Amino acid sequence: MEKAELIWMNGKLVPWDEANVHVLSHGLHYGTGVFEGLRAYETEGGTAVFRHREHLERLVRSAQLYYLDLPYTVDELRSATHELIRRNGFTSCYIRPLAFRGYGEMGLYAQDAPIEMIVAVWEWGAYLGDDGKRNGVRAKVSSWRRISPQGLIPHAKASGQYLNSILAKTETARAGYDEAILLDERGLVCEGSGENIFLVRDGTLVTPPHTASILDGITRRSVIQIARDLGYTVVERDVARAELYLAEEVFLTGTAAELVPVREVDDHDLGEPGEITRHIQAKFEDAVCGRAEEYLEWLDVVEQPSKVTG
Ligand SMILES: Cc1ncc(COP(=O)(O)O)c(C=O)c1O
């Protein structure tokens, strides 16, 4: 990864190479952390963070689900992120806030291990590649099932939970595919290893519901709204595996990947990215780049310090 100059760590901006933790940090051993992934885009109005508050609110909720009291508020984290982007001189970037149990106590009920927080920003291109965004990716259903609400919390974006996504991603990458699709514990379609999933069936958009162990993706929410505003019907319902092969179109949505067409699932050819996928993808790109008036409220423009005159 490409280094930036500064990282925000526990309230201070520190040089990238000095943002270090103790090897006995609790989160390193047990995965006790929650995080977010956001993107800031270059827009005509300045650098803007896409749905900043929604992401930070999801971070707070993830923390609550794991009984972690965050030492900073949403407003404090928002201002810190603005300053971090400004001081690193980015016009667009990926943003990674993370809260984790630090060094101080071991064991599984380590209430005295402090909660540390960082926000890092760096330049990160299309997660599944520019070619993937344009021409679609090859996906494979993983043999690993998505974490179940019987053992973990699919609604939380928690560090340790990502071992499940990593197993699925590793399996399918080693088999030569671009992305993994996970089924839920019932064998129904859930999501990609780091993206939500949509299908087009008889012209209707279909996406698995909250009860299918998905992460409540912010790109998913945005795409549902965009699709409805464009006049498409969107249905949240359970999806059978075979529907992935029978769909007219399939696409993935996520902050890192953005909106990516799927051109193949389990070696079933779905063809070139479809018209509906393209239509929504173009509108989503307009929205993140500030070219869609109706979605400007989704953009949190990074305030620049006012120029001193005279
Ligand atoms: C497992 C998983 N599902 C879905 C998503 C998509 O969520 P979002 O659109 O909020 O980035 C992500 C990415 O954060 C993810 O890690």
The ligand as an ORCA input file, in Angstrom:
! r2SCAN-3c Opt
* xyz 0 1
  C     -18.870     -8.178      4.445
  C     -19.260     -6.910      3.774
  N     -20.458     -6.819      3.179
  C     -20.855     -5.688      2.568
  C     -20.036     -4.572      2.494
  C     -20.510     -3.335      1.803
  O     -20.748     -2.301      2.737
  P     -20.587     -0.777      2.357
  O     -21.395     -0.547      1.142
  O     -21.134     -0.055      3.542
  O     -19.147     -0.509      2.135
  C     -18.782     -4.631      3.098
  C     -17.889     -3.471      3.084
  O     -17.816     -2.759      4.030
  C     -18.387     -5.812      3.758
  O     -17.187     -5.912      4.329
*
